[in-house]
Amino acid sequence: MARPWVVMGFLASTMLATIGSPAMAADSPPSAQGMAKEQGQGQPLTLKRVFGSPDLSGPQPQSLKLSPDGTLLTSLRPRADEKQRFDLWALDTRTGQERMLVDSKKVGSGAELSEAEKMQRERDRSISGKTGIVSYEWSPDGKTILVPIDGDLYLATLDGKVSRLTDNVGGALNPKISPGGGFVSYVRDQNLVVQPLGGAPRALTSDGAGTVHWGEAEFVAQEEMGRRTGYWWAPGDTRVAVERFDEAPVGVVTRAAIGANGTKTYDQRYPAAGTPNVAVELYVMKPDGSGKVKVDLGRDGDIYLARVDWAPDGSALYVQRQNRAQTVLDMLKVDPATGASKILFSEKAKPNSWVNLSDAYRFLDDGSLIWTSERSGFAHLYRLKGGTWTQLTKGDWVVMDLAGVDQAKGRIFFTGNKDGVLEKHLYAVDLARPSTPVRLTETGWWNGATMDGAASRIIVSRSNPDQPTQTYLADTSGKRLSWINQNALVAGHPYQPFLAQHQATKFGTLKAADGSTLYYEMITPPLQPGNKYPVFFEHYGGPHSQTVSRNWGGALHQYLVAQGYIVFMIDNRGSANRGVAFESQLYRAAGTVEVEDQLLGARWLKEQPFVDPKKIVTYGWSYGGYMTLKMLEAAPGVFAAGVAGAPVTKWELYDTHYTERYMGDPKKDAKAYAASSALTDAVKIKDPMLLIHGMSDDNVFFENSTALAARMQAASTPFEMMFYPGFTHRVGGPQVGEHLWTTILDFYRRHTED
């Protein structure tokens, strides 16, 4: 389910600084709040500038990776005049010299992407809407880089020379360099192709066509499970595990993609809640396609293939199998020579809950496994060795990501919120003698971290409400060795001319009806005694999501504050990173406690002396759009007006993996589905409401909004609409973003005028 990034997606970004300047992590550049005091009136923000180029958060490099020998740090960087187009850059970690390695405009063919690749990009929110180079991969020997551009594959050498590997016949999906460096592999025409470097391509599978796909991830795996590929190389290039799925059982939805110059219809296989999923199989074969064996995934065919990994020595294949109800996750150990499998262990959901998937795990060289489990009620690290579990972290806080494992020194590096819900930090813990984790990042920030394979260095990216994302290189003690992107808010930074109007973000808590602590954040204009201000009340509300945190929020919120709005957000029960009991309050209960908690925030605002209680407007997208409808239905008069963007209006229309995880099977849990519908009580909406949707949405189908519109029109219930031809679930970009927010704010003004 999409997050509010759809329209709030300003990447917290940075300006590249010379690497090698000695500094400690606490030695930070001036923040927006501090710099604002030194600026005059500055320039006023406009919507055109908010959505224009260069990005006001700074030209943040993405996909930062260290070369295998650590001498180069590569990244994808946006062009100054086209912030959605990315090129490949390299920075020498020894000299600080940087250079563009691959220019996407000079190398790319300009060919239109295949429909399959367009849909893959739509599923991956990190690259949706971007052009040029959106991914790349180092070869194991560090001499070349695999670069996909415009559906073709190119091989770049470190001297900047680029050679073309494919010829764009059917595109090249899911490209990889094998771990031994002997092959390039990709999916073409629904079959897996393996190409020796310098040799001719060979299709390992042959029956991929129609509803049969090899080497791809099915729709729900991409959209909901965080799995982007359908094949996995063994160490040493000895074998490859390949998923085969058949969409034949999946129902066909005829989806209209309504554009400005015509309408295309697609017969899309879409697994709606309560309907069949794809039939999934897994095979293991050699790089030439011989020796193929089928993996035993069990007798129950109605399962999810969640994760697939090889043992470090290639002796075993590990498969995470999730049952349809998502209450059991089995770790299967598979013999790659025969396909025979056995259950190594199982994770089982607590009553009235589900099992969340995670990527925070690692198979180690000694045969043990570092694993993240919520069995204690909170996500924590465990080690499985010789059949014995050892808990490595504990407490009423959660582990979020596994950054790295130093197997030689026995240290584990992970991110989590041990120091508070609003912040994310990097920690280290001893593997042999686990005790209290040691925090390696500075308080007051939201941090992300990645490490090289040996966990010898750390790339830390951090931001806070007054500082767009900075990136630095650190040693394993957390000491900053050098800036990668300092992103100082000084002259030359895109946001610097607007610092004078930057306002601080305030945080606080409220108590839910059951006593749970709810965190909120609020940005206000300079408050004048006796004045009352309108409120822009933004919400998401869906499970497994956190909105309120101490990170950079982007320029749009500051623009709204400059227009006189107070910006307010609150995380309700059901949000992420608070433990199983907190999140599970949405079990079979969409549209209940999360609506109650958001309304609690709105009513609290009405009691504040600086708030105009008649001018609180609310906005949400996707699950947040659904929440707008449910809140307007539940509490007429609380909001002056509401905007529902791309809302789910009937959960039977949404996909299996997401919907059934929380709501169950509609055939068995019909009452829960009926109660959660936004259609049943739509006629109760009395406050002004604006409905927005992309007319080519392949995730939350346009049918959700047309069903709502028909329901309200039949009952003569007034509302307004703005639909965007050609846009999918993401309605954004330089021109349309300005139009979207002009429409939203004009709507609010018309309904809050005195």
SVG drawing of the C-alpha trace seen along z (x, -y; Angstrom):
<svg xmlns="http://www.w3.org/2000/svg" viewBox="-30 -41 74 76">
<polyline fill="none" stroke="black" stroke-width="0.4" points="0.0,0.0 1.5,-3.3 2.7,-5.9 2.2,-9.7 5.4,-9.9 3.0,-10.1 2.8,-13.9 5.2,-14.5 8.1,-12.8 10.9,-15.4 14.1,-13.4 16.0,-14.7 19.2,-15.5 22.7,-17.0 25.5,-18.8 28.6,-16.9 31.5,-18.0 35.2,-17.1 35.9,-13.8 38.7,-13.6 38.0,-16.6 38.6,-15.5 35.5,-15.8 33.6,-14.0 29.9,-13.1 28.8,-15.7 30.5,-18.5 27.5,-19.4 26.9,-22.1 24.5,-24.9 20.9,-23.8 17.9,-25.5 16.7,-26.8 20.1,-28.3 20.7,-29.7 17.2,-31.2 18.1,-33.6 20.9,-35.0 18.9,-35.5 16.9,-38.6 13.4,-38.2 14.7,-35.9 12.6,-34.7 9.0,-33.5 8.4,-29.9 6.1,-29.2 4.6,-25.9 6.4,-26.2 9.7,-26.4 8.7,-23.6 8.2,-21.2 10.9,-22.6 14.6,-21.8 17.0,-21.6 15.5,-19.8 15.2,-22.2 16.5,-19.4 19.8,-19.4 20.9,-17.0 21.0,-13.9 23.0,-11.0 21.3,-7.6 22.2,-4.0 25.6,-4.6 27.9,-1.6 31.6,-1.0 33.6,0.9 34.8,4.3 38.2,2.9 36.8,-0.2 38.7,-2.7 35.6,-4.1 32.2,-5.2 29.6,-5.1 26.2,-6.7 23.3,-7.9 23.0,-11.6 20.2,-13.8 21.0,-16.4 20.8,-19.9 18.3,-20.9 16.3,-17.6 15.9,-16.3 14.2,-13.1 17.0,-12.0 20.0,-10.2 23.6,-9.5 26.2,-7.3 29.0,-9.0 32.2,-7.7 34.2,-9.3 37.7,-8.2 37.8,-7.6 41.6,-8.2 41.7,-11.6 38.2,-13.0 38.1,-13.4 34.7,-12.8 33.6,-12.2 30.6,-11.2 31.1,-7.6 28.1,-7.1 26.0,-9.9 22.5,-8.6 21.8,-11.0 24.9,-10.0 24.6,-6.2 20.9,-5.5 19.0,-4.6 15.9,-6.6 13.8,-3.6 10.4,-3.3 10.5,-0.8 8.5,2.4 5.2,2.5 6.7,5.1 9.5,2.8 7.1,-0.1 5.0,1.9 8.1,3.0 9.1,-0.6 5.6,-1.4 5.9,1.3 9.3,0.0 8.6,-3.4 12.3,-4.3 12.6,-4.6 9.0,-5.3 8.9,-8.4 12.7,-8.5 14.5,-8.3 18.1,-7.6 20.0,-5.2 17.9,-4.0 20.1,-1.0 23.5,0.5 25.6,3.4 29.4,3.8 31.1,6.9 32.7,9.1 36.2,8.2 35.5,4.5 36.6,3.9 33.2,3.3 29.7,2.1 26.5,3.4 24.3,0.5 20.7,0.9 19.4,-2.0 16.2,-2.3 15.6,1.5 19.1,2.4 22.2,3.5 25.6,1.8 28.9,2.7 31.0,-0.2 34.7,-0.1 36.4,-2.3 37.9,-4.5 34.5,-5.5 34.2,-3.3 30.8,-1.7 29.8,1.4 26.4,2.6 25.4,6.1 21.8,6.4 19.8,5.1 16.4,4.2 14.3,7.0 11.7,7.5 13.7,5.6 16.0,7.0 14.3,7.3 16.0,8.0 19.6,7.8 22.4,9.2 26.1,10.1 26.6,13.6 28.5,13.7 31.5,15.4 31.5,12.8 31.2,15.2 27.7,14.3 25.2,11.6 21.6,12.7 18.2,11.2 14.6,12.0 13.5,11.5 10.1,12.4 9.3,14.1 12.2,16.5 15.5,16.4 18.5,15.7 22.2,16.2 24.9,14.6 28.6,15.4 30.7,12.2 31.9,12.0 29.7,14.8 26.3,15.4 23.0,15.3 21.3,18.6 17.7,19.0 17.6,21.4 13.9,21.7 11.6,22.0 7.9,22.1 7.7,18.6 4.8,17.0 1.2,16.1 0.5,16.6 3.8,18.3 6.8,16.3 10.3,17.4 12.7,15.4 10.3,12.6 8.5,11.7 4.8,11.8 2.6,8.7 2.1,9.1 5.7,10.0 6.8,6.7 4.0,4.5 3.6,5.9 6.4,8.3 9.4,6.3 10.7,9.0 11.8,7.6 13.4,10.6 12.5,14.2 16.0,15.8 19.0,16.2 22.6,17.2 24.5,19.6 28.0,18.6 30.6,19.5 28.1,19.5 27.5,23.2 23.7,23.1 20.8,20.7 17.4,20.9 14.5,19.8 10.9,19.0 8.2,20.1 4.8,18.7 1.6,19.1 -1.0,16.4 -3.7,18.5 -5.6,18.9 -5.7,15.2 -8.7,13.2 -8.6,10.8 -9.5,7.2 -10.0,5.1 -8.3,1.9 -8.7,-1.3 -5.6,-3.5 -7.3,-6.8 -4.9,-9.3 -5.1,-12.7 -5.0,-11.4 -7.0,-8.2 -7.7,-5.2 -5.9,-1.9 -7.4,1.1 -5.4,3.8 -6.6,7.3 -4.5,7.3 -4.2,10.4 -5.0,8.9 -5.3,11.1 -8.1,9.3 -8.7,10.2 -10.3,13.6 -9.5,14.7 -6.7,17.1 -3.1,16.1 -0.5,17.2 0.6,20.9 4.2,20.6 7.1,23.1 10.8,23.0 13.5,24.8 17.3,25.2 19.5,25.6 23.0,25.2 24.1,22.1 23.5,23.9 20.0,25.0 21.0,28.6 20.4,30.6 17.1,28.9 15.3,30.1 12.0,28.9 12.1,27.6 9.6,29.2 7.6,26.3 5.1,28.6 1.7,30.0 -0.2,26.7 0.1,24.9 -1.7,21.8 1.4,20.2 3.7,17.2 7.3,17.5 8.6,14.8 12.4,15.0 15.1,17.2 18.8,17.3 21.8,19.4 24.1,20.6 27.5,18.8 29.1,22.0 26.3,22.9 25.6,26.2 22.0,25.4 19.1,23.2 17.0,21.5 13.4,20.6 10.9,18.6 7.4,20.0 4.4,18.0 1.0,19.5 -2.0,17.7 -3.3,16.3 0.2,14.9 0.1,16.4 3.0,18.9 6.4,18.3 8.4,21.5 12.2,21.4 12.9,24.3 16.3,25.8 16.6,27.3 19.1,29.7 20.0,28.0 20.9,31.3 17.6,33.0 15.1,30.2 14.2,32.0 13.3,29.7 12.7,29.7 11.5,27.1 14.4,25.5 12.1,23.4 8.8,21.6 7.6,18.1 4.0,18.1 1.7,15.1 0.4,14.2 -3.5,14.4 -5.3,11.8 -2.1,10.8 0.1,11.8 3.7,12.4 5.6,9.4 8.2,10.2 11.7,8.7 15.0,8.4 17.0,8.0 18.6,11.4 22.0,12.9 23.4,16.5 26.9,16.6 30.0,18.6 29.9,20.8 26.4,22.1 24.6,19.9 21.8,17.4 21.2,13.9 17.4,13.5 14.9,10.8 11.7,12.0 8.7,10.4 8.2,13.4 8.8,11.3 6.3,8.8 8.9,6.5 11.2,7.0 14.6,8.2 17.7,10.0 18.4,13.7 21.1,16.1 20.3,19.7 23.4,22.0 23.4,25.7 19.6,25.8 19.9,23.3 18.4,19.8 20.2,16.9 18.4,13.6 20.9,10.7 18.7,7.7 15.7,7.1 13.4,4.5 10.2,2.5 11.7,1.1 12.3,2.5 15.2,3.5 14.5,2.0 17.3,3.0 20.5,5.1 23.3,2.9 26.2,5.5 27.9,8.3 31.6,8.3 32.1,12.1 35.8,11.8 35.3,9.6 31.9,10.9 29.9,7.6 26.5,7.0 25.4,3.6 21.7,2.7 19.3,-0.2 16.5,-0.6 14.6,-3.0 16.0,-2.0 16.6,-5.7 13.0,-6.8 10.3,-6.3 11.0,-9.5 14.6,-8.7 16.3,-5.9 19.9,-5.1 22.7,-2.7 23.8,-0.3 26.4,2.4 26.2,5.5 28.7,8.2 27.7,11.6 29.3,13.9 28.5,11.8 25.4,9.7 24.6,7.0 23.3,3.4 23.7,2.3 26.1,-0.6 24.7,-3.6 27.0,-4.8 25.0,-7.8 24.3,-11.2 20.9,-11.9 18.5,-14.2 18.5,-12.5 16.8,-9.9 19.6,-7.7 20.0,-5.0 23.1,-2.9 24.7,-0.5 28.0,1.3 30.4,3.2 30.3,7.0 33.0,7.3 31.3,4.6 34.6,2.6 33.0,-0.8 29.7,-2.5 27.8,-4.8 25.4,-6.8 22.6,-9.0 20.8,-11.2 18.4,-14.1 16.3,-16.0 13.5,-18.6 16.0,-21.4 18.6,-19.6 18.1,-17.8 19.9,-14.5 23.6,-14.4 25.8,-11.4 29.1,-10.5 31.6,-7.7 32.3,-6.3 34.5,-3.6 33.0,-0.9 33.0,-3.0 30.7,-5.5 33.4,-8.1 33.0,-10.1 36.0,-9.7 34.8,-12.1 31.8,-13.7 30.3,-12.2 27.6,-14.8 27.7,-17.5 24.7,-19.4 25.4,-22.5 22.6,-25.1 24.9,-27.8 25.1,-30.1 24.6,-28.0 22.3,-25.4 18.9,-25.4 17.0,-25.9 19.2,-28.7 17.2,-31.6 14.1,-30.3 15.7,-29.8 14.2,-33.0 10.7,-31.5 11.7,-28.0 9.8,-27.1 10.8,-24.5 8.9,-21.2 7.5,-20.6 6.7,-17.1 4.3,-16.0 2.1,-13.1 -1.5,-12.4 -3.2,-9.5 -5.5,-7.2 -8.7,-5.8 -6.9,-2.7 -4.0,-4.7 -1.6,-4.2 0.9,-7.0 0.4,-8.6 3.1,-10.9 2.3,-14.0 4.4,-16.6 3.3,-20.2 4.8,-23.1 3.3,-26.5 3.8,-30.0 5.2,-32.6 2.2,-32.7 0.8,-36.2 -1.0,-36.6 -4.8,-36.5 -4.6,-35.1 -6.1,-31.8 -4.7,-29.8 -6.1,-27.2 -4.7,-23.7 -3.5,-21.4 -4.1,-18.0 -2.3,-15.3 -2.7,-11.6 -1.9,-8.2 -3.1,-5.8 -2.4,-2.4 -0.6,0.4 3.2,1.0 3.9,-2.7 5.4,-5.5 4.7,-9.1 5.8,-11.1 9.6,-11.1 12.6,-13.4 13.5,-13.6 13.5,-16.1 9.9,-16.7 10.6,-18.6 9.7,-22.0 5.9,-21.5 5.1,-21.6 7.2,-24.8 5.3,-26.3 2.0,-25.5 3.2,-27.1 4.2,-30.2 0.6,-30.3 -0.6,-30.6 -1.4,-27.0 -0.4,-25.0 0.8,-21.6 -0.2,-18.6 0.3,-14.9 -0.3,-12.1 0.6,-8.4 -2.4,-6.3 -2.6,-2.9 -1.7,-0.4 1.4,-2.3 4.8,-0.7 7.8,-0.4 5.8,-0.2 5.6,3.5 3.1,6.3 0.3,5.3 0.3,1.7 0.2,2.6 -2.2,5.5 -5.1,3.2 -5.9,3.0 -6.4,6.7 -9.8,7.2 -10.5,3.6 -9.7,1.2 -11.5,-2.1 -11.8,-1.8 -9.1,-2.7 -7.0,-4.6 -10.0,-6.8 -10.7,-7.3 -7.1,-8.3 -6.9,-10.8 -10.1,-12.4 -8.7,-12.6 -5.9,-14.7 -8.4,-16.9 -10.4,-17.5 -7.3,-18.3 -6.4,-20.9 -9.8,-22.5 -9.1,-23.1 -5.8,-25.0 -6.0,-28.8 -4.0,-29.4 -6.2,-27.2 -9.3,-28.3 -11.5,-25.3 -13.7,-26.0 -10.7,-25.9 -9.1,-22.5 -8.8,-20.8 -7.6,-17.2 -5.7,-15.4 -4.6,-11.8 -3.4,-9.6 -4.0,-5.9 -4.7,-4.5 -4.7,-8.1 -7.4,-8.8 -9.5,-6.0 -9.0,-7.6 -10.3,-10.9 -13.5,-9.2 -13.9,-7.3 -13.2,-10.3 -15.7,-12.5 -18.3,-9.7 -17.7,-9.2 -17.6,-12.8 -19.4,-15.4 -18.4,-18.9 -15.0,-18.1 -13.2,-19.2 -14.0,-22.2 -13.1,-20.1 -11.3,-17.0 -9.2,-15.7 -9.2,-11.9 -6.4,-11.0 -6.5,-7.6 -8.5,-6.0 -9.4,-2.4 -13.1,-2.5 -13.9,1.3 -11.2,3.6 -12.4,6.5 -11.0,4.5 -7.4,4.5 -4.8,7.2 -4.5,10.5 -1.2,10.2 -1.9,6.7 -5.6,6.9 -5.9,10.5 -2.9,9.9 -5.0,7.4 -8.6,8.1 -8.7,11.9 -10.6,13.7 -13.7,11.8 -15.5,15.1 -14.8,15.9 -14.6,12.4 -17.4,10.7 -18.6,8.6 -15.1,7.1 -15.1,6.2 -18.6,4.7 -17.7,2.6 -14.5,1.3 -16.1,0.2 -16.0,-3.5 -18.9,-3.1 -21.6,-2.1 -21.7,-5.4 -20.5,-7.7 -23.9,-9.4 -23.2,-10.5 -20.4,-12.8 -21.8,-16.4 -18.5,-18.3 -16.9,-19.5 -14.9,-16.7 -12.5,-16.6 -11.8,-13.2 -8.6,-12.8 -7.3,-9.8 -4.9,-9.0 -6.9,-7.6 -4.3,-4.9 -3.8,-3.6 -2.8,0.1 -2.5,0.4 -5.6,-1.2 -7.8,-0.9 -9.7,-3.9 -12.8,-1.8 -12.5,-2.6 -13.2,-6.3 -15.8,-5.7 -17.7,-3.4 -17.6,-6.1 -18.7,-8.8 -21.6,-6.7 -22.7,-6.0 -22.7,-9.7 -24.2,-10.9 -27.1,-8.4 -27.9,-9.9 -27.4,-13.5 -24.6,-13.9 -22.4,-16.8 -18.6,-16.5 -15.9,-17.6 -13.5,-15.6 -10.1,-16.0 -8.9,-13.1 -5.5,-13.0 -5.4,-11.3 -2.4,-9.1 -1.2,-9.1 -1.0,-5.9 -1.0,-5.7 1.8,-8.3 0.4,-11.7 3.5,-13.9 6.2,-15.7 7.2,-19.3 4.1,-20.5 1.4,-18.2 2.6,-18.6 2.0,-22.3 -1.5,-21.8 -2.4,-19.2 -1.5,-21.4 -3.0,-24.5 -6.3,-22.5 -6.1,-21.3 -5.3,-24.6 -7.9,-26.5 -10.5,-23.9 -9.5,-24.5 -9.6,-28.3 -13.1,-28.2 -14.4,-26.3 -12.5,-28.1 -13.2,-31.7 -14.8,-33.9"/>
</svg>
